[in-house]
């Protein structure tokens, strides 16, 4: 993260004696990325964070990815995926993935187990509902429209709030996720041209302390999953400071960049990770050149697969394609894509767009998970020739 926070009780100097009322020492934990060469946080535990009493391998059913072959544009209707009584962690349904990133969808009604992803950062977009993300750093209330960034190895638990089911899109990285480097100064401060800044980011405000003995934590690591049983509850942190911590950012706080003519997708970029970027499409004024065409032009992303998750508003360029709230479109490298027939002419003279969407561009091809194939609208590939074939495709979702 690009700026420093201090939460709870900490000593004036790091790595010095910090004692409890009974005279015993608090246990330090330095959590850092890239060894000791990049961002870190220093946490102070009531008990040793290293004390485990059991480690058990967790067998998971294989989550295979089928190649997008024959190469086609795809449309997945995520709201067709069963809700059940799942949680955000164990209820993830794999949609798309490659060696850099895995994209899953979950509909949660129950709290998740304590969980730690030690293979990479997680970026979770909350489509609907509300939750408290309880973490070793403290609690983080989140709701619809929030991106939640969970650094690698952050022990946490998702607790849905309210009666509405929690719907989330989870992006699991094989590395670290953060703001695009072009938005940051050499020392890590957001620059004036950035579409959001430090004021828009929400981190845990106070410690979330729980007591308990023999507490299970599910850990995803580079070779599988392990369940640790800790001697004491990991949420025993009474204070921490540093530049590495979970945070939330609302898509509603993203300030769009506009121009006289149609701006390319990089102006919508919000985050970057190894092998992929995340963009936010939000309501914005259209181009103001007198001869401008607001609808996007046909384009071929020759180096990336483009994923769009439609989360709100009126999707002007996709009308006639069957796109709806909760839809995900996949436009792969090798396929030229663009607006639906009639959208270009219809967009001329429009003053603004009213839509919300999350875009994920990956730089390696994405494979298809079972959940994607289960909710696919199989007629989508033919919608650029008109509505007839799409409407008559009996296998459409």
N, C-alpha and C positions, 0 to 999 in steps of 0.2 A: 504494500500500500504506500501511497506517496506522502502520508503524513503521520505524525506521532500521536498516540493516545496513551493516557494513563487512567486506570480504573481501579477503584478500591484502595487497599492499603499496600504500600511498598516502602522499602527503606530508602534513605536519601541516596546511598551509593549502591550500585549493583555489586553482586558477589561479596557482600559483607554480611556480618551476623544480623539476622532478623529473627527475633525470638518471640515466642508465644508468652502468654501470661504465666504459664507454668515453668518458664525458663528454657524449654526445648526449642530447637530451631525449626522454622518453616523450611520446607524442601523446595529448592529452586528447580525450575525446568526451563531451559532455553530451547525454544522452538524456532528453528531457522531454516531457510531455504538456501540451496546451493552451498551446502556445507556451512562455513562461518563467513561467507563472502557476500551475503545479500540480506534482505529484510529478515527481521526476527522479532520475537516477543519473549519477555521474561516473565514467567508465571510463578506464583508462590502458593504452594500446596500445604494443607494441613498434614498430609501424610505423603510418604514416598510414592511418586507416580509410577515407579518401576516395580512395585510389589504385586506380582501376579501369583495366583495359587493354582491355575490350570490353563492350558492352551489346547484347544481341540480343533482339528481340521473340520471345516464345514464343506460338505459335498453339495454342489449346486447342479441343477439340471443344465445341460449344455445350451448356450444361447448362440445358435449358429446364425451366420449372415449369408444370405444368398446373393450372388452377383446380380446386378441390374442388367440382365441379359435375356432377351434382346434389349438393347439400350432404349429406354423409353422415359418420357416424362411421367411422373407418378403423382397421384393425389390420394392422401390418406385422411379419413374422417375419424379423428381420434375420439369423438364423442360416442362412437359406436363400440368402444372398448368397454368391457364390463367393469363396473365399479366394485362390487362385492364389499368386503370390509377390510380392504388392504391398508397398508401404510406406505409412506413416501419412500422408504428404503427397500423393504422386501417385496413391495407391490409394483415395482418398476417393470414396465413392459417395453422390451427393446424394439425400437422402430428402425433405427439406422445406425451404422457404425463403420469405423475403419481402425487402423492402428493408432490413430491420434485421438479419436473422440468417439464416444458412444452416446446416442440420443435416445432417451426413454420417456415414456408417458406414464403417469400414475394418477389414480383417483383414490384419495385417502380419506378414511373416516376414523381411523384409530391411531394412537401414538406409535411412532416407530421405536424399534429397539435403540439403545445407545449404539452409535455407529461411528466408524472412522475410516475414511478413504485414504489409504496410504499410497495409492498409485498415482494420485494427481489431484488438482483442484476440482471442485464441483461448482457449476453455475446452474442454479435452479430458477426458472421463471414461474411465478405464480399466476396461472391463468384465472383462477376463481377460488373463492373461499379465503380463509384467514388461518394463521397458525402462529405459534410461538416456537422459534427455533432455539432450544435450550442448548447452550454450548459450554465448554470448559472456560470460555472467556466471559460468559454471562448470557442472559436471555435477549433475543432479538425478535420483537413482534413484526410480522410481515402480513401483507395482504395482496389482493389482486393488483397486478401491474408491477409487482416488485421482482427485480433480479436479486438473488441471494448468492453471494460469493463465499464459498467455504474453502479456506486454504487446506492444502494437503495435510492429513493427519489431525484435523480438528475433530475432537470427540464431540458429538452432538446428538440431538434427538428432535424429531419433528412432532409437535403436538397440535393437531387441528383444533381450531376454536370455532364455536358457533355451530349452527345446524347445517349450513351448506357444505357439501363435500369439498375437499381441497383438491383442486386440479393443478398439476404441475408438469412442466417439461424440464427434464433433467439432462444436463450436458456434463458428462464425465470426461475430463481432460487427462491426457498423459503428460502432465506438466503443469505450468502455472498460468493462471488467467488474470488479466489486469487491464487497465485503460490502455488505449493505443499509445505507443511511445511518442508519437508526434504531438500528442496533447500535453506532454509533460516537459518541464524544464530539465536541465541537466541534473538538478538537485531534487527532482521529483514533484515539483509543484505544478498544478494544472495551469496551463497558459491561457491567455485571454481569448484565443480563438477556439478553445475547447467547448463543446456543446453541453458540458456539465462541469461541476467543480466540487471541491471538498465539502461545501455547504450542503450538497445534495446527498451525501453519503451518510448512512446511519450505522453506527457500530453499537455493540453492547454498552449500556450506560452504567451498569453496576454488576458485581459478581452474582452468579446464581449458584448458591451453595446448597448441596444436599448431603445428607449423612447416609451411611449404609455400609454393610460388610458383604463381601463376596458378590460383587456386582459384575454382570456380564457385559462385555462390549464386543460387537461384531466388527472385525477389521478386514477391509479389502486391501490386499497387497499385490505385489507384482506377480505373484505365482498362484493366487487363489484367494480364499477366505479363511480366516481363523477366528474362533471365538475365544477371547481371553476372559478369565474370571479374575477380577482385581480384588485384592484384600480389602480395599476401601473405595468408596465411591469416587470416580474421577472428578466430579463436580465439587471439589473441596478447595477451590482456588479463592483466596481472600483478596487478591490483587494482582495486577499485571501491568506492564507497559511495553511499548514498542510500536513497530510499524507493520506488524503481521497479525491479522485478526479477521474474523468474518464480518461482513457488512452487507447492507441492503441498499439498493438504488432503484427508485421508481421510474418506470418508463415515462410517466407523466412529467418528470422533471428533466427529460431530455429536450434540449432546445434545438429545433431543426435549423439546418443551414440551407438557405434558398438562394436563387440567382435569377438572372434574366431569362436563361434557358435551362432546360432540364438538367438537373444535377445528377451525377453518377452515384451509385450506392455507397462508395467510401465516405461520402459526407454524412451518412447515417451510422457510421461505425461507432460502437459503444465499448466493446471489449475485444481483446485479442488473446489467443492461446497458441500453443505450438501446433501448426498445421491447420488453423481455422481462425475465422473472425466472426464476431457477433454484431449485427446492426439492428437499430430500432427505427421503424417507420411510425411516425406520429402525425397527428393533424398539423398541416402547414399550409402557408400560402403557396399557390402555384406560381410558375414562372411569369415574369412581368414584361418580357419582350412582346411588342404588339403582334408578332407573327408566331409566338411560341406555341408548341404542342405539349400540353401537360402530360399526356400519357407517355409512359416509357417507350423507347424505341426497341425494335427487335435487337437482340444481342446474343452473342455466343461467348460464354465464359470458358475459354479454351483451357484454362488451368484449374478450374474449380467446379465442384458440384454445389448448386444453390438450393437451400432449403428455406421455405417461408412458412412460418406458423402464424395463422391469421387469428388475431385475438380480440378485435373490436372494430366497429365502424362499418363503412361502406367501401368494399373493395372494387373500386372503379375499373381497373384494368383487367379484372378477372371475371366480370359479369358474363354469364352465359357458359361458364366452365364448371358450375356446380360447387364453387368454393363457398364455404360457410364458416361460421364461428367454430374454432377448433380444427379447421382444415390445415393440413400440411401438404405443400406442394414440393416436389423434388424435380428440379431441372438440371440434369447431369451435364458434365462436360461432354462435348460431342453433339449436343442438341441445341439448335438455335431456337430461342423462345422469345416471347414478347406478349403484348396485350391481345385480348380476344378480338375477333372480327367485329368491327364497328366501334370499338372503344376509343381508337385514335381520333376519329372524327367527332365522336360524342364528347371528348374531353376539351375540345377547343372552346375557349371562352369561359371555362370554369375558373372560379377564383381560388378555390382551396380544396384540399382533400380532407376527408374525415375518416381516417383509418388507423388502426394500430396493428402492427405485425412485427414479429421477431425473425430476423434472417440469420441463418448460419451458412457461411461459405466455407467449404473444406477444400483442401488442396491435394487430397487423395480421394479416389472414388469411394463412394459410400455403398456398403452392402445393405440388404434388406432383411430386417428381423421378422420373426413370426408375427409380431403384433402389427407391423405395417401391412403384411400380406393379408391379415385377418380383417383389416378395415379399409382396404384399397377400393377406390372407385376405378374400376378397370376400363371405363370408357374415356377417361380423362385425356389420354394421348391424342384422341381424334377431335378434340373440341375446337382446334384452330381451323377446321374445315367447315364449321357450322354446328348447329345443335342437333341435327337429325340423327347422326350415328350415335352420339353420346346419349340422346334420349332413348334410343331403341336398343341400347346395349343391355341385354338382360342380366349380365353379370356385374353391372355397376353396383357399388356399395349403396 
